[in-house]
Amino acid sequence: MGSSTPLVKAVKGMNDILPAEIARWHAVEGAFARAMQRQGYREVRTPYVEPTPLFVRAIGEATDVVEKEMYSFTRHDEPLTLRPEGTAGAIRAYVEHGVHNQEPVTRWYYLGPMFRAERPQRGRYRQFYQLGAECIGDPGPGCDAEMIDALAGFLREIGVAAPDVFINSIGSGDTRARYKDALVAALTPMKDELSADSQRRLATNPLRILDSKHPADAEAVARAPTILDFLSDADRAHWDELRRDLDALGTPYTVDPKLVRGLDYYTRTLFEIKGAYDKLGAGSTLLGGGRYDGMVKDLGGPEVPAIGFAAGLERLLIASDVEAPKSVVDVFVAPVGDGTQAAGLVLARDVRRAGLRCEVDTRKASMKAQLRRANALGARVCLILGDREVNQGVVEMKELAGHVQEAVARADVVARVAAVVASPVPEASPKEGGA
Ligand code: HAM
C-alpha cells in the first residue's frame, strides 16, 4: 500500500555515502593519512563554519567561489559561511594559536567536507570531500617539489593510472602586477572577441581569463604573453630550482603557463594533477594547489610563506581502482534453538574481546537464514550453537569458504577461531560435476 507522506530528499548535489561505498572511502583516506604522516604531517581539524570575512579576505572578492558559490547565512548577527575549502580555516587557526612561535615549519593535513553552490555533475558536488595539506614556514622550492612528487606517488599508490602533473609559476606580487598590465594591454584590443565573462574579468581579475573554458577566449589567450616571460629574478630562480628538484626526483611534469587556478591567494608555484579523463571528463582535475606566501600576513600573522594542496576525494574514488574489502565481519555466531540465545551473546562477546569482528543473530532466525546472513557478511567462520552443543560444552565451527565443520570445546573455540581468521583463505574447492 502506498503512503501519502511526501518523501524528504537530500539537498541536490549533496550525497549520502552508504556503507557499501564507505569501505573504498576508508581505503583512500587511510592511504592518504599514512602518506602524509610518512612526511611528518599531522592532522588538524578546523570548524566547518567560519566567519564570512575570512573567505572574502583569504580567497578574494573577485573569485567564483566568493562571488557565487558560498553557502552564507547570518546567525546572532554574525555573517557565517560553510567552508568552501580548507586553507583559509587552517591559516586562521595557525595565526590564532600563534603556531609560528612554537615551530619553524608546520605541516598539517586535513580531510573533510567542503561546500560550494556549483552546478552538480559527475565529480562536482555541492558538498564534497577534500584531502588536503598545508606546509607553513618553508619558502621552497625544495618543499614544493617534494609535495608534488609525493602527491604523484600517492595517486599511484591508490591505483590512479598515469596521473598528469601540470606546473606553473605566477610569481610574486610585483611580477603579477607587471604581467596583469601586459595582459590587459594585449587583450583590450581584442575585447569584443572575448566571452562576456572574460570581458568583465578584464577589469576585475584578468588572470582568470587564461583558464577560461569558453571557445571564444582561446584564440585571444593563445596570442597573449605568458607570465613565465615576466618573472622577476628571484621568482625565476625559485621556478628554475623547482624544476631541477622535480627532475632530480624523476617526477614527469608539463609546464602550463596558462595554469592560474581559481583562488586569488596564490604566489609563485602552482600545480594541478589530472587523470582518468575517460571517467571524469571536464572534471578531471584530481587535485590542485600552490604556494600562497602572503596569506599568513593577510590574516594578521607575521610574514610566513606557505604551500598546500587539496584533492577531491570523490574524484579520486572515481579515478582509483582500489577495491573495498568484501567482508564486514570475521565471525558469525548462529544460535539455533530455544535456549541458545544467551550462550550465543556470551560467545560473540568473547570473540570480540579477542579483537575479531563478530555479528550474532538475535532474531532467532532459522539455521538456513543465519547461514545466508553469515555468507552475505563475508564471515570466515560461522559458530553454530544448538541446544545439544550448549549442553555438551562445545561449538560447531564451520569454515564457510572451505565447507569444513568440526565440533570444538567451548573453552578452546575463541583461540581456534582466531587462528583460522589469521590464516590464509583456502582456495575454493571445485564444485562436484562442475564444468
Ligand atoms: P581547489 O582547486 O578549489 O583548491 O580544489 C581542490 C580540489 O577539490 C579540486 O582539484 C577538485 O578535485 C576538488 N573540488 C573542488 N570543487 C569541487 C566540487 N564542487 N566537487 C567535487 N570536488 C571538488 C582548493 O580548494 C585549495 N584550498 C587547495 C590548496 C590548499 N591550495 C593551497 N593549499
Boltz pocket constraint, residues with backbone or C-beta under 6 A from the ligand:
constraints:
  - pocket:
      binder: B
      contacts: [[A, 84], [A, 85], [A, 86], [A, 87], [A, 116], [A, 118], [A, 123], [A, 124], [A, 125], [A, 126], [A, 128], [A, 129], [A, 130], [A, 132], [A, 133], [A, 134], [A, 262], [A, 263], [A, 285], [A, 286], [A, 287], [A, 288], [A, 289], [A, 290], [A, 291], [A, 292], [A, 307], [A, 308], [A, 309], [A, 310], [A, 311], [A, 312], [A, 313], [A, 314], [A, 315]]
      max_distance: 6.0
